[in-house]
Amino acid sequence: MRLEAPDRGELDRAYATLKALHGDAYEWSPPDVSRLERLGNTRMRQYVRAWINAWDLVRLDPDYAPDTEVVELTASSYEHDEALDADRAE
């Protein structure tokens, strides 16, 4: 069962809370980072990961300007792929 998508206020509160936590954790003042487009199908997890990844990258390189892109992955299988074994043998 899917949860209801967060509204603007909920996203703003989560962003502010995570920004403060990231700042406390790494003893720095994280800058505002670009936010993902607010689409009806964007999950809270995607927002959180994008924000944290951006802050981590900027913390390591203050001149870096992260640009997060969300793409939908197709379903994959965890079955053994014989073609990968053939590539290693060459």
Biotite code that builds the C-alpha atoms (Angstrom):
import biotite.structure as struc

atoms = struc.array([
    struc.Atom([0.000, 0.000, 0.000], chain_id="A", res_id=1, res_name="MET", atom_name="CA", element="C"),
    struc.Atom([1.401, 3.381, -0.994], chain_id="A", res_id=2, res_name="ARG", atom_name="CA", element="C"),
    struc.Atom([1.290, 6.321, 1.385], chain_id="A", res_id=3, res_name="LEU", atom_name="CA", element="C"),
    struc.Atom([-0.119, 9.662, 0.386], chain_id="A", res_id=4, res_name="GLU", atom_name="CA", element="C"),
    struc.Atom([2.469, 11.954, -1.224], chain_id="A", res_id=5, res_name="ALA", atom_name="CA", element="C"),
    struc.Atom([3.840, 14.668, 1.083], chain_id="A", res_id=6, res_name="PRO", atom_name="CA", element="C"),
    struc.Atom([2.428, 18.164, 0.594], chain_id="A", res_id=7, res_name="ASP", atom_name="CA", element="C"),
    struc.Atom([4.540, 21.316, 0.258], chain_id="A", res_id=8, res_name="ARG", atom_name="CA", element="C"),
    struc.Atom([4.513, 22.051, 3.990], chain_id="A", res_id=9, res_name="GLY", atom_name="CA", element="C"),
    struc.Atom([5.554, 18.535, 4.893], chain_id="A", res_id=10, res_name="GLU", atom_name="CA", element="C"),
    struc.Atom([8.414, 18.640, 2.384], chain_id="A", res_id=11, res_name="LEU", atom_name="CA", element="C"),
    struc.Atom([9.575, 22.035, 3.652], chain_id="A", res_id=12, res_name="ASP", atom_name="CA", element="C"),
    struc.Atom([9.597, 20.794, 7.266], chain_id="A", res_id=13, res_name="ARG", atom_name="CA", element="C"),
    struc.Atom([11.456, 17.603, 6.322], chain_id="A", res_id=14, res_name="ALA", atom_name="CA", element="C"),
    struc.Atom([14.002, 19.602, 4.303], chain_id="A", res_id=15, res_name="TYR", atom_name="CA", element="C"),
    struc.Atom([14.652, 22.030, 7.186], chain_id="A", res_id=16, res_name="ALA", atom_name="CA", element="C"),
    struc.Atom([14.935, 19.213, 9.728], chain_id="A", res_id=17, res_name="THR", atom_name="CA", element="C"),
    struc.Atom([17.323, 17.157, 7.590], chain_id="A", res_id=18, res_name="LEU", atom_name="CA", element="C"),
    struc.Atom([19.406, 20.227, 6.750], chain_id="A", res_id=19, res_name="LYS", atom_name="CA", element="C"),
    struc.Atom([19.813, 20.982, 10.464], chain_id="A", res_id=20, res_name="ALA", atom_name="CA", element="C"),
    struc.Atom([20.645, 17.339, 11.262], chain_id="A", res_id=21, res_name="LEU", atom_name="CA", element="C"),
    struc.Atom([23.232, 17.192, 8.464], chain_id="A", res_id=22, res_name="HIS", atom_name="CA", element="C"),
    struc.Atom([24.788, 20.409, 9.723], chain_id="A", res_id=23, res_name="GLY", atom_name="CA", element="C"),
    struc.Atom([24.960, 19.078, 13.287], chain_id="A", res_id=24, res_name="ASP", atom_name="CA", element="C"),
    struc.Atom([26.357, 15.725, 12.178], chain_id="A", res_id=25, res_name="ALA", atom_name="CA", element="C"),
    struc.Atom([29.202, 17.239, 10.163], chain_id="A", res_id=26, res_name="TYR", atom_name="CA", element="C"),
    struc.Atom([29.647, 20.479, 12.123], chain_id="A", res_id=27, res_name="GLU", atom_name="CA", element="C"),
    struc.Atom([29.014, 22.765, 9.179], chain_id="A", res_id=28, res_name="TRP", atom_name="CA", element="C"),
    struc.Atom([26.311, 24.996, 7.770], chain_id="A", res_id=29, res_name="SER", atom_name="CA", element="C"),
    struc.Atom([24.848, 23.227, 4.728], chain_id="A", res_id=30, res_name="PRO", atom_name="CA", element="C"),
    struc.Atom([23.761, 25.544, 1.923], chain_id="A", res_id=31, res_name="PRO", atom_name="CA", element="C"),
    struc.Atom([20.370, 25.325, 0.305], chain_id="A", res_id=32, res_name="ASP", atom_name="CA", element="C"),
    struc.Atom([20.488, 22.770, -2.471], chain_id="A", res_id=33, res_name="VAL", atom_name="CA", element="C"),
    struc.Atom([18.247, 22.447, -5.488], chain_id="A", res_id=34, res_name="SER", atom_name="CA", element="C"),
    struc.Atom([15.160, 20.470, -4.736], chain_id="A", res_id=35, res_name="ARG", atom_name="CA", element="C"),
    struc.Atom([13.598, 17.793, -6.847], chain_id="A", res_id=36, res_name="LEU", atom_name="CA", element="C"),
    struc.Atom([10.618, 18.783, -8.903], chain_id="A", res_id=37, res_name="GLU", atom_name="CA", element="C"),
    struc.Atom([7.497, 18.244, -6.846], chain_id="A", res_id=38, res_name="ARG", atom_name="CA", element="C"),
    struc.Atom([5.661, 15.625, -8.812], chain_id="A", res_id=39, res_name="LEU", atom_name="CA", element="C"),
    struc.Atom([2.800, 13.549, -7.535], chain_id="A", res_id=40, res_name="GLY", atom_name="CA", element="C"),
    struc.Atom([4.775, 10.333, -7.968], chain_id="A", res_id=41, res_name="ASN", atom_name="CA", element="C"),
    struc.Atom([8.025, 11.469, -6.299], chain_id="A", res_id=42, res_name="THR", atom_name="CA", element="C"),
    struc.Atom([8.537, 9.500, -3.092], chain_id="A", res_id=43, res_name="ARG", atom_name="CA", element="C"),
    struc.Atom([9.729, 11.010, 0.165], chain_id="A", res_id=44, res_name="MET", atom_name="CA", element="C"),
    struc.Atom([12.724, 8.670, -0.007], chain_id="A", res_id=45, res_name="ARG", atom_name="CA", element="C"),
    struc.Atom([13.759, 10.254, -3.321], chain_id="A", res_id=46, res_name="GLN", atom_name="CA", element="C"),
    struc.Atom([13.627, 13.750, -1.845], chain_id="A", res_id=47, res_name="TYR", atom_name="CA", element="C"),
    struc.Atom([15.629, 12.727, 1.240], chain_id="A", res_id=48, res_name="VAL", atom_name="CA", element="C"),
    struc.Atom([18.294, 10.904, -0.767], chain_id="A", res_id=49, res_name="ARG", atom_name="CA", element="C"),
    struc.Atom([18.658, 13.803, -3.203], chain_id="A", res_id=50, res_name="ALA", atom_name="CA", element="C"),
    struc.Atom([19.095, 16.359, -0.415], chain_id="A", res_id=51, res_name="TRP", atom_name="CA", element="C"),
    struc.Atom([21.581, 14.281, 1.581], chain_id="A", res_id=52, res_name="ILE", atom_name="CA", element="C"),
    struc.Atom([23.605, 13.342, -1.506], chain_id="A", res_id=53, res_name="ASN", atom_name="CA", element="C"),
    struc.Atom([23.774, 16.988, -2.571], chain_id="A", res_id=54, res_name="ALA", atom_name="CA", element="C"),
    struc.Atom([24.910, 18.146, 0.882], chain_id="A", res_id=55, res_name="TRP", atom_name="CA", element="C"),
    struc.Atom([27.512, 15.372, 1.049], chain_id="A", res_id=56, res_name="ASP", atom_name="CA", element="C"),
    struc.Atom([28.936, 16.340, -2.338], chain_id="A", res_id=57, res_name="LEU", atom_name="CA", element="C"),
    struc.Atom([28.998, 20.070, -1.583], chain_id="A", res_id=58, res_name="VAL", atom_name="CA", element="C"),
    struc.Atom([30.583, 19.439, 1.807], chain_id="A", res_id=59, res_name="ARG", atom_name="CA", element="C"),
    struc.Atom([33.421, 17.565, 0.093], chain_id="A", res_id=60, res_name="LEU", atom_name="CA", element="C"),
    struc.Atom([33.752, 20.107, -2.744], chain_id="A", res_id=61, res_name="ASP", atom_name="CA", element="C"),
    struc.Atom([32.187, 23.518, -2.014], chain_id="A", res_id=62, res_name="PRO", atom_name="CA", element="C"),
    struc.Atom([32.472, 24.538, -5.686], chain_id="A", res_id=63, res_name="ASP", atom_name="CA", element="C"),
    struc.Atom([30.467, 21.555, -6.895], chain_id="A", res_id=64, res_name="TYR", atom_name="CA", element="C"),
    struc.Atom([26.901, 22.204, -8.065], chain_id="A", res_id=65, res_name="ALA", atom_name="CA", element="C"),
    struc.Atom([24.987, 18.907, -7.842], chain_id="A", res_id=66, res_name="PRO", atom_name="CA", element="C"),
    struc.Atom([22.110, 18.304, -10.221], chain_id="A", res_id=67, res_name="ASP", atom_name="CA", element="C"),
    struc.Atom([20.030, 15.284, -9.235], chain_id="A", res_id=68, res_name="THR", atom_name="CA", element="C"),
    struc.Atom([18.064, 13.477, -11.888], chain_id="A", res_id=69, res_name="GLU", atom_name="CA", element="C"),
    struc.Atom([15.415, 10.917, -11.043], chain_id="A", res_id=70, res_name="VAL", atom_name="CA", element="C"),
    struc.Atom([14.904, 8.116, -13.539], chain_id="A", res_id=71, res_name="VAL", atom_name="CA", element="C"),
    struc.Atom([12.643, 5.109, -13.379], chain_id="A", res_id=72, res_name="GLU", atom_name="CA", element="C"),
    struc.Atom([14.488, 1.800, -13.528], chain_id="A", res_id=73, res_name="LEU", atom_name="CA", element="C"),
    struc.Atom([12.962, -1.216, -15.151], chain_id="A", res_id=74, res_name="THR", atom_name="CA", element="C"),
    struc.Atom([12.524, -4.340, -13.102], chain_id="A", res_id=75, res_name="ALA", atom_name="CA", element="C"),
    struc.Atom([15.589, -6.526, -13.025], chain_id="A", res_id=76, res_name="SER", atom_name="CA", element="C"),
    struc.Atom([16.200, -10.120, -12.148], chain_id="A", res_id=77, res_name="SER", atom_name="CA", element="C"),
    struc.Atom([18.627, -11.541, -9.622], chain_id="A", res_id=78, res_name="TYR", atom_name="CA", element="C"),
    struc.Atom([19.120, -14.679, -11.708], chain_id="A", res_id=79, res_name="GLU", atom_name="CA", element="C"),
    struc.Atom([22.631, -15.649, -12.762], chain_id="A", res_id=80, res_name="HIS", atom_name="CA", element="C"),
    struc.Atom([23.549, -14.166, -16.167], chain_id="A", res_id=81, res_name="ASP", atom_name="CA", element="C"),
    struc.Atom([25.766, -16.563, -18.152], chain_id="A", res_id=82, res_name="GLU", atom_name="CA", element="C"),
    struc.Atom([26.762, -13.736, -20.532], chain_id="A", res_id=83, res_name="ALA", atom_name="CA", element="C"),
    struc.Atom([28.679, -12.067, -17.700], chain_id="A", res_id=84, res_name="LEU", atom_name="CA", element="C"),
    struc.Atom([30.761, -15.198, -17.194], chain_id="A", res_id=85, res_name="ASP", atom_name="CA", element="C"),
    struc.Atom([31.636, -15.260, -20.888], chain_id="A", res_id=86, res_name="ALA", atom_name="CA", element="C"),
    struc.Atom([32.875, -11.661, -20.709], chain_id="A", res_id=87, res_name="ASP", atom_name="CA", element="C"),
    struc.Atom([35.266, -12.551, -17.848], chain_id="A", res_id=88, res_name="ARG", atom_name="CA", element="C"),
    struc.Atom([36.742, -15.497, -19.702], chain_id="A", res_id=89, res_name="ALA", atom_name="CA", element="C"),
    struc.Atom([37.926, -13.325, -22.592], chain_id="A", res_id=90, res_name="GLU", atom_name="CA", element="C"),
])
